[in-house]
Amino acid sequence: MSVPALVLVLAAAVCHSAWNILAHGVSRIGMPFLWWGALASTLLWLPMVPFTAGIGTADVGGLALGAGVSAVLHCGYMLVLQRGYATGMLSTVYATARGTGPLITVLVAVLVLGERPSGWALVGIAAILVGVVVIGLLDRGPVGGSTSLGGAGTRRRGPDPAILWGIATGVAIAAYTLWDANVVRSWDVPPVAFMVGCTLGELVLFSALLGRRRRELGRVGRTHWVRILAFGALSPLSYILVLVAVTLAPVALVAPMREVSVVLVSAFGALVLREGRGWARVAASVIVVAGVLLIAA
């Protein structure tokens, strides 16, 4: 992977971890916050389109189709992610989602798109996937007790719902990653214009899904406007950087490399949210970093 692509993906990981931490903090609000986030994203990034190649050589119909399908996929992703964050711990949901998504993405990129990562890159991909899955399985959440403060409780016998929601989120990640990479690379759509089209589509879809919760918009906007603005800036930025990176490197390498954000989120979960098993989280994060280095080699 080239140095510019590596820098872009690592910067995207920092932005991605930051907006997910923000989203976790308001996960129980759900749809009204997502509506505000889509609106803020559109308004903040729309003025940047003329300065970032406009719509390029893509026709308006192609841009609308690509962004429209992406908006549906991203809405599904946001909804299952918010549900997961409302159900379980930040690092459990995040790590499981980020491990499942790249696994599916890499398999499709290799088997369907014909991409061929090097042997060391494949080892690095495997290390990243192992690391994020280990982090995701560290805390399965006891029934009847809080794990965030190390509280006691009976161990859950079945699968932790947070892990199941994380897997569902990972499937959504793989779907939008493969679709978006294909649109940007094959249809010559500039990433910023594509992302603005996507967030505009999300705004339309969330508006249709709000229903009676529309009356909550004013209160949520007044209470969480700082989070909304930060989300609106960081969420598109993290993905725009990825979309630029996939024009410089294969998606089978870019998708797993993004998972360095798991290290940041796990550290936040262990140190700030006190989710427990800090040393195990650090060890799993080291595996992730080793995988990143192997891919970058």
One Martini backbone bead per residue (centre of mass of N, CA, C, O) as a GRO file, in nm:
protein
  297
    1MET     BB    1   0.097   0.035   0.022
    2SER     BB    2   0.077   0.352  -0.001
    3VAL     BB    3   0.135   0.631   0.176
    4PRO     BB    4  -0.119   0.798   0.111
    5ALA     BB    5  -0.320   0.569   0.174
    6LEU     BB    6  -0.231   0.524   0.466
    7VAL     BB    7  -0.291   0.809   0.574
    8LEU     BB    8  -0.592   0.814   0.503
    9VAL     BB    9  -0.680   0.566   0.671
   10LEU     BB   10  -0.578   0.663   0.951
   11ALA     BB   11  -0.746   0.921   0.956
   12ALA     BB   12  -1.017   0.775   0.931
   13ALA     BB   13  -0.993   0.617   1.199
   14VAL     BB   14  -1.002   0.861   1.387
   15CYS     BB   15  -1.275   0.973   1.293
   16HIS     BB   16  -1.442   0.715   1.339
   17SER     BB   17  -1.398   0.682   1.643
   18ALA     BB   18  -1.514   0.958   1.724
   19TRP     BB   19  -1.811   0.926   1.612
   20ASN     BB   20  -1.876   0.664   1.771
   21ILE     BB   21  -1.853   0.784   2.051
   22LEU     BB   22  -2.078   0.986   2.007
   23ALA     BB   23  -2.303   0.781   1.928
   24HIS     BB   24  -2.301   0.618   2.193
   25GLY     BB   25  -2.394   0.860   2.383
   26VAL     BB   26  -2.685   0.869   2.182
   27SER     BB   27  -2.825   0.587   2.115
   28ARG     BB   28  -3.120   0.621   2.255
   29ILE     BB   29  -3.237   0.827   2.050
   30GLY     BB   30  -3.177   0.780   1.746
   31MET     BB   31  -3.348   0.907   1.487
   32PRO     BB   32  -3.321   1.214   1.554
   33PHE     BB   33  -3.009   1.215   1.544
   34LEU     BB   34  -2.977   1.105   1.255
   35TRP     BB   35  -3.119   1.339   1.120
   36TRP     BB   36  -2.927   1.561   1.214
   37GLY     BB   37  -2.671   1.431   1.099
   38ALA     BB   38  -2.757   1.443   0.799
   39LEU     BB   39  -2.798   1.748   0.787
   40ALA     BB   40  -2.516   1.838   0.876
   41SER     BB   41  -2.356   1.690   0.658
   42THR     BB   42  -2.481   1.834   0.415
   43LEU     BB   43  -2.425   2.136   0.495
   44LEU     BB   44  -2.110   2.111   0.543
   45TRP     BB   45  -2.033   1.964   0.247
   46LEU     BB   46  -2.165   2.110   0.003
   47PRO     BB   47  -1.955   2.358  -0.028
   48MET     BB   48  -1.714   2.148  -0.122
   49VAL     BB   49  -1.776   2.046  -0.409
   50PRO     BB   50  -1.649   2.272  -0.603
   51PHE     BB   51  -1.347   2.205  -0.455
   52THR     BB   52  -1.389   1.867  -0.538
   53ALA     BB   53  -1.468   1.826  -0.862
   54GLY     BB   54  -1.752   1.795  -0.812
   55ILE     BB   55  -1.888   1.548  -1.042
   56GLY     BB   56  -1.713   1.533  -1.268
   57THR     BB   57  -1.784   1.285  -1.527
   58ALA     BB   58  -2.044   1.234  -1.409
   59ASP     BB   59  -2.362   1.169  -1.421
   60VAL     BB   60  -2.648   1.244  -1.261
   61GLY     BB   61  -2.778   0.964  -1.269
   62GLY     BB   62  -2.537   0.805  -1.151
   63LEU     BB   63  -2.515   0.963  -0.888
   64ALA     BB   64  -2.804   0.908  -0.788
   65LEU     BB   65  -2.788   0.601  -0.784
   66GLY     BB   66  -2.538   0.561  -0.607
   67ALA     BB   67  -2.639   0.736  -0.363
   68GLY     BB   68  -2.912   0.596  -0.316
   69VAL     BB   69  -2.810   0.315  -0.244
   70SER     BB   70  -2.616   0.408  -0.023
   71ALA     BB   71  -2.830   0.534   0.165
   72VAL     BB   72  -2.970   0.271   0.233
   73LEU     BB   73  -2.720   0.126   0.352
   74HIS     BB   74  -2.650   0.346   0.567
   75CYS     BB   75  -2.913   0.337   0.721
   76GLY     BB   76  -2.891   0.046   0.809
   77TYR     BB   77  -2.627   0.085   0.960
   78MET     BB   78  -2.718   0.301   1.166
   79LEU     BB   79  -2.950   0.141   1.297
   80VAL     BB   80  -2.785  -0.111   1.397
   81LEU     BB   81  -2.574   0.046   1.553
   82GLN     BB   82  -2.761   0.188   1.755
   83ARG     BB   83  -2.881  -0.072   1.867
   84GLY     BB   84  -2.617  -0.187   1.972
   85TYR     BB   85  -2.541   0.052   2.164
   86ALA     BB   86  -2.811   0.016   2.333
   87THR     BB   87  -2.733  -0.291   2.422
   88GLY     BB   88  -2.414  -0.245   2.443
   89MET     BB   89  -2.090  -0.219   2.425
   90LEU     BB   90  -1.876  -0.042   2.249
   91SER     BB   91  -1.638  -0.251   2.191
   92THR     BB   92  -1.810  -0.492   2.113
   93VAL     BB   93  -1.962  -0.376   1.870
   94TYR     BB   94  -1.729  -0.248   1.713
   95ALA     BB   95  -1.538  -0.493   1.679
   96THR     BB   96  -1.737  -0.688   1.547
   97ALA     BB   97  -1.805  -0.510   1.305
   98ARG     BB   98  -1.503  -0.458   1.207
   99GLY     BB   99  -1.452  -0.766   1.155
  100THR     BB  100  -1.685  -0.855   0.965
  101GLY     BB  101  -1.670  -0.655   0.730
  102PRO     BB  102  -1.381  -0.719   0.611
  103LEU     BB  103  -1.420  -1.017   0.564
  104ILE     BB  104  -1.637  -0.985   0.344
  105THR     BB  105  -1.490  -0.785   0.163
  106VAL     BB  106  -1.243  -0.959   0.095
  107LEU     BB  107  -1.388  -1.202  -0.026
  108VAL     BB  108  -1.526  -1.042  -0.256
  109ALA     BB  109  -1.275  -0.905  -0.377
  110VAL     BB  110  -1.139  -1.180  -0.451
  111LEU     BB  111  -1.383  -1.358  -0.579
  112VAL     BB  112  -1.518  -1.119  -0.763
  113LEU     BB  113  -1.302  -0.873  -0.830
  114GLY     BB  114  -0.993  -1.001  -0.844
  115GLU     BB  115  -0.826  -0.947  -0.608
  116ARG     BB  116  -0.451  -0.959  -0.510
  117PRO     BB  117  -0.307  -1.002  -0.241
  118SER     BB  118  -0.052  -1.045  -0.064
  119GLY     BB  119   0.074  -1.256   0.163
  120TRP     BB  120   0.127  -1.043   0.389
  121ALA     BB  121  -0.149  -0.907   0.366
  122LEU     BB  122  -0.310  -1.158   0.452
  123VAL     BB  123  -0.184  -1.179   0.730
  124GLY     BB  124  -0.275  -0.897   0.823
  125ILE     BB  125  -0.575  -0.945   0.792
  126ALA     BB  126  -0.591  -1.179   0.992
  127ALA     BB  127  -0.488  -1.021   1.239
  128ILE     BB  128  -0.710  -0.811   1.249
  129LEU     BB  129  -0.948  -1.005   1.278
  130VAL     BB  130  -0.854  -1.141   1.538
  131GLY     BB  131  -0.834  -0.887   1.715
  132VAL     BB  132  -1.133  -0.784   1.690
  133VAL     BB  133  -1.270  -1.043   1.789
  134VAL     BB  134  -1.143  -1.056   2.068
  135ILE     BB  135  -1.254  -0.789   2.167
  136GLY     BB  136  -1.557  -0.866   2.120
  137LEU     BB  137  -1.531  -1.131   2.333
  138LEU     BB  138  -1.450  -1.027   2.618
  139ASP     BB  139  -1.755  -0.897   2.643
  140ARG     BB  140  -2.072  -1.059   2.704
  141GLY     BB  141  -2.237  -0.992   2.934
  142PRO     BB  142  -2.411  -0.987   3.209
  143VAL     BB  143  -2.681  -1.090   3.387
  144GLY     BB  144  -2.770  -0.845   3.619
  145GLY     BB  145  -2.507  -0.674   3.530
  146SER     BB  146  -2.239  -0.456   3.519
  147THR     BB  147  -1.948  -0.414   3.307
  148SER     BB  148  -1.842  -0.116   3.315
  149LEU     BB  149  -1.769  -0.171   3.651
  150GLY     BB  150  -1.735  -0.483   3.721
  151GLY     BB  151  -1.985  -0.624   3.775
  152ALA     BB  152  -2.187  -0.858   3.886
  153GLY     BB  153  -2.297  -1.171   3.721
  154THR     BB  154  -2.454  -1.364   3.506
  155ARG     BB  155  -2.380  -1.556   3.262
  156ARG     BB  156  -2.433  -1.571   2.937
  157ARG     BB  157  -2.541  -1.832   2.739
  158GLY     BB  158  -2.590  -1.687   2.503
  159PRO     BB  159  -2.564  -1.468   2.278
  160ASP     BB  160  -2.470  -1.160   2.254
  161PRO     BB  161  -2.651  -0.905   2.127
  162ALA     BB  162  -2.410  -0.721   2.061
  163ILE     BB  163  -2.277  -0.922   1.863
  164LEU     BB  164  -2.514  -0.950   1.667
  165TRP     BB  165  -2.525  -0.650   1.596
  166GLY     BB  166  -2.233  -0.639   1.498
  167ILE     BB  167  -2.269  -0.834   1.261
  168ALA     BB  168  -2.489  -0.674   1.116
  169THR     BB  169  -2.308  -0.428   1.078
  170GLY     BB  170  -2.089  -0.573   0.910
  171VAL     BB  171  -2.269  -0.635   0.669
  172ALA     BB  172  -2.328  -0.337   0.605
  173ILE     BB  173  -2.037  -0.254   0.557
  174ALA     BB  174  -1.980  -0.440   0.317
  175ALA     BB  175  -2.200  -0.333   0.130
  176TYR     BB  176  -2.112  -0.028   0.114
  177THR     BB  177  -1.815  -0.064   0.040
  178LEU     BB  178  -1.850  -0.212  -0.233
  179TRP     BB  179  -2.038  -0.013  -0.370
  180ASP     BB  180  -1.876   0.255  -0.335
  181ALA     BB  181  -1.613   0.164  -0.470
  182ASN     BB  182  -1.740   0.112  -0.747
  183VAL     BB  183  -1.850   0.395  -0.803
  184VAL     BB  184  -1.586   0.562  -0.775
  185ARG     BB  185  -1.410   0.386  -0.979
  186SER     BB  186  -1.618   0.334  -1.232
  187TRP     BB  187  -1.791   0.630  -1.238
  188ASP     BB  188  -1.633   0.885  -1.157
  189VAL     BB  189  -1.689   0.976  -0.848
  190PRO     BB  190  -1.657   1.206  -0.630
  191PRO     BB  191  -1.648   1.172  -0.292
  192VAL     BB  192  -1.798   1.429  -0.194
  193ALA     BB  193  -2.045   1.417  -0.379
  194PHE     BB  194  -2.127   1.134  -0.293
  195MET     BB  195  -2.165   1.192   0.013
  196VAL     BB  196  -2.381   1.410  -0.018
  197GLY     BB  197  -2.586   1.232  -0.164
  198CYS     BB  198  -2.610   1.030   0.069
  199THR     BB  199  -2.701   1.224   0.302
  200LEU     BB  200  -2.951   1.323   0.153
  201GLY     BB  201  -3.084   1.046   0.139
  202GLU     BB  202  -3.092   1.000   0.443
  203LEU     BB  203  -3.275   1.239   0.511
  204VAL     BB  204  -3.520   1.134   0.360
  205LEU     BB  205  -3.547   0.861   0.507
  206PHE     BB  206  -3.561   0.966   0.800
  207SER     BB  207  -3.812   1.141   0.756
  208ALA     BB  208  -3.998   0.892   0.690
  209LEU     BB  209  -3.921   0.737   0.979
  210LEU     BB  210  -4.004   0.919   1.222
  211GLY     BB  211  -4.283   1.018   1.265
  212ARG     BB  212  -4.364   1.092   1.591
  213ARG     BB  213  -4.055   1.182   1.646
  214ARG     BB  214  -4.057   1.472   1.526
  215ARG     BB  215  -4.113   1.624   1.804
  216GLU     BB  216  -3.798   1.575   1.906
  217LEU     BB  217  -3.606   1.758   1.738
  218GLY     BB  218  -3.583   2.019   1.902
  219ARG     BB  219  -3.462   1.901   2.163
  220VAL     BB  220  -3.217   1.755   2.037
  221GLY     BB  221  -3.090   2.005   1.903
  222ARG     BB  222  -3.049   2.174   2.166
  223THR     BB  223  -2.888   1.952   2.338
  224HIS     BB  224  -2.691   1.824   2.072
  225TRP     BB  225  -2.537   2.029   1.875
  226VAL     BB  226  -2.239   1.954   1.911
  227ARG     BB  227  -2.257   1.658   1.828
  228ILE     BB  228  -2.385   1.707   1.552
  229LEU     BB  229  -2.151   1.868   1.426
  230ALA     BB  230  -1.932   1.656   1.471
  231PHE     BB  231  -2.072   1.433   1.314
  232GLY     BB  232  -2.107   1.595   1.042
  233ALA     BB  233  -1.793   1.610   1.000
  234LEU     BB  234  -1.667   1.314   1.067
  235SER     BB  235  -1.829   1.101   0.915
  236PRO     BB  236  -1.770   1.190   0.621
  237LEU     BB  237  -1.463   1.220   0.643
  238SER     BB  238  -1.392   0.923   0.700
  239TYR     BB  239  -1.514   0.827   0.417
  240ILE     BB  240  -1.373   1.007   0.215
  241LEU     BB  241  -1.090   0.898   0.273
  242VAL     BB  242  -1.159   0.611   0.181
  243LEU     BB  243  -1.249   0.677  -0.113
  244VAL     BB  244  -0.972   0.780  -0.191
  245ALA     BB  245  -0.808   0.524  -0.120
  246VAL     BB  246  -0.956   0.329  -0.336
  247THR     BB  247  -0.801   0.487  -0.575
  248LEU     BB  248  -0.498   0.376  -0.462
  249ALA     BB  249  -0.625   0.102  -0.344
  250PRO     BB  250  -0.731  -0.184  -0.256
  251VAL     BB  251  -1.013  -0.282  -0.084
  252ALA     BB  252  -0.873  -0.534   0.059
  253LEU     BB  253  -0.681  -0.323   0.219
  254VAL     BB  254  -0.851  -0.084   0.326
  255ALA     BB  255  -1.065  -0.220   0.505
  256PRO     BB  256  -0.871  -0.341   0.728
  257MET     BB  257  -0.705  -0.079   0.795
  258ARG     BB  258  -0.941   0.072   0.948
  259GLU     BB  259  -0.915  -0.112   1.223
  260VAL     BB  260  -0.739   0.079   1.403
  261SER     BB  261  -0.987   0.204   1.553
  262VAL     BB  262  -1.013  -0.020   1.768
  263VAL     BB  263  -0.791   0.078   1.953
  264LEU     BB  264  -0.924   0.348   2.035
  265VAL     BB  265  -1.197   0.237   2.138
  266SER     BB  266  -1.082   0.038   2.348
  267ALA     BB  267  -0.937   0.249   2.516
  268PHE     BB  268  -1.189   0.411   2.586
  269GLY     BB  269  -1.347   0.180   2.718
  270ALA     BB  270  -1.131   0.114   2.941
  271LEU     BB  271  -1.060   0.417   3.057
  272VAL     BB  272  -1.352   0.561   3.058
  273LEU     BB  273  -1.585   0.323   3.075
  274ARG     BB  274  -1.481   0.069   3.227
  275GLU     BB  275  -1.498  -0.234   3.066
  276GLY     BB  276  -1.247  -0.395   3.101
  277ARG     BB  277  -0.976  -0.581   3.034
  278GLY     BB  278  -0.728  -0.402   2.940
  279TRP     BB  279  -0.491  -0.596   2.866
  280ALA     BB  280  -0.646  -0.760   2.654
  281ARG     BB  281  -0.703  -0.519   2.471
  282VAL     BB  282  -0.411  -0.444   2.414
  283ALA     BB  283  -0.324  -0.714   2.291
  284ALA     BB  284  -0.529  -0.709   2.057
  285SER     BB  285  -0.430  -0.436   1.944
  286VAL     BB  286  -0.148  -0.533   1.864
  287ILE     BB  287  -0.247  -0.723   1.646
  288VAL     BB  288  -0.366  -0.503   1.471
  289VAL     BB  289  -0.105  -0.342   1.425
  290ALA     BB  290   0.050  -0.573   1.290
  291GLY     BB  291  -0.140  -0.591   1.049
  292VAL     BB  292  -0.093  -0.306   0.945
  293LEU     BB  293   0.213  -0.338   0.890
  294LEU     BB  294   0.183  -0.570   0.682
  295ILE     BB  295   0.015  -0.413   0.476
  296ALA     BB  296   0.224  -0.165   0.449
  297ALA     BB  297   0.480  -0.334   0.337
   0.00000   0.00000   0.00000
